[in-house]
Amino acid sequence: MKSRDLIFIAIILAVVGGLYYLSTKNKAKPLSANTPEHLTVKAREDCLKCHLPETLAALELQHKHPGKWRDERVECLLCHTAPQGARAQYLKMQEVDKLANLIRSERIRNKRK
C-alpha cells in the first residue's frame, strides 16, 4: 500500500469518527420522572402549560434551547424522551384503546345479528 492510500484511510476514519462524536453530543435531556405532569405528557400543549413561552425564549437567548419550540408542528417529545413510567402508561393506554375498540366492534356485530 502506498503512503497516499494510508493518508486517505486516516482522513476517512477521522471524518467518520468526528461525525460519530458530533452525533452523540448535545442530546436533549429526558423528562424527569419526579413530576407527575411529565408522566402523563402526550402532546406539546401539555408541555406549554408549565413551560411558558417566556421561559423558553429566555433559554433560547442563553443558547440552552433551540428555537424549534416556536414551530407548532414540532413536538417536544421528538427530542425529549418521556420517563420510563410514562412509556409504560402510554403502552397501557394503547392496550386499553385496542380492547375498547374490540369490544365496540363485537357489540356492533351482535346488534347486526
N, C-alpha and C positions, 0 to 999 in steps of 0.2 A: 504494500500500500504506500502511496506517495504521501508526502507531508501535507500537501494541499487537501487530500482526502480526510486526513485526521483533523485538520483545522475545520473543514466543513462539518464533520461529525460533531466536533466540540461546539461549534456555533449552534447547530441544530439542538443539541442537548441543552445548551444554555437557554435557548428560546423556549423550548418545551418546559424546562424546569421553572423559568421565570413566569410563564403563563400559569402553571400549576400553583405556584406560590401566590400569585395575584388572585387566583380563583378561591383560595382558602382564606384570604384576608378580608376584613371588613364585612363579615357576615352579620346580619341583623340579629339582635338578641331575641331569644324566645320570650314569650309572655311568662310572667311569674305566676306560679300556682298558688301564691299566698292570697290573692284577692279573688273572691267568688265571681266577680264580673269577668275575669279572664277565663274562668272555667266554662262560662256559658256563651262566650262571644262567638258569633257566627257570621257577622257582616260588619262592614265599615262603619255603619251607623252606630253599632254597639260600641265601637272604639271611641267615636267622636262625642259620646255622651260625657265621658270623663276627660279624655284628652282633647281639650279645646283647641280650636284653630289658632288662637293666640299663642298657646304654649308651643304648638308645633312650628309656628312661624319663628318663635324665638330660638328654638332648637335648630331650625334651618339657618338662621343668621349665624349661629355658633358653629356651623358646619358639622352638626351632630346628627342631623336627619335630612335625607334628601327631599327635594320638592315634589316627589311623586304623590305625596298625600293630598295635594291640591286637586289632582285628577280624580273625578268621581268614579271613573272606570277601574281604578286600581284599588284592589282590596288589600287591607293591612296584612291579612293572613298569607299573602303571597310571599312576603319577606319574613314576617314574624311568625314563628311556629307556635301553635297552641300547646299548652301544657298537656302532659300525658292524660290527666283526668278529663280534660275537655275532649280529647280524641276518643276516649272510651265512651264518654257521654254522647258524643256525636254518633258513634257507631251504634250505640244502643237505640238512639232516636231513629236511625235509619232502619234498624230491625223492627222497631215498633211501627214505623210507617209501612214497611213491607207487609207486616202482619195485618195491619188495619186495611190495607188495600186488598189483601187476600180475603179477609172477612167480608168486605164490601162486595167484591166480585162474587163470592159464594151466595150472599143474600140476593143479589140481582139474579143469579142463575135460578135460585129457588123460587123467586117471585114469578119468573117466566114459566115455570113448570106447572 
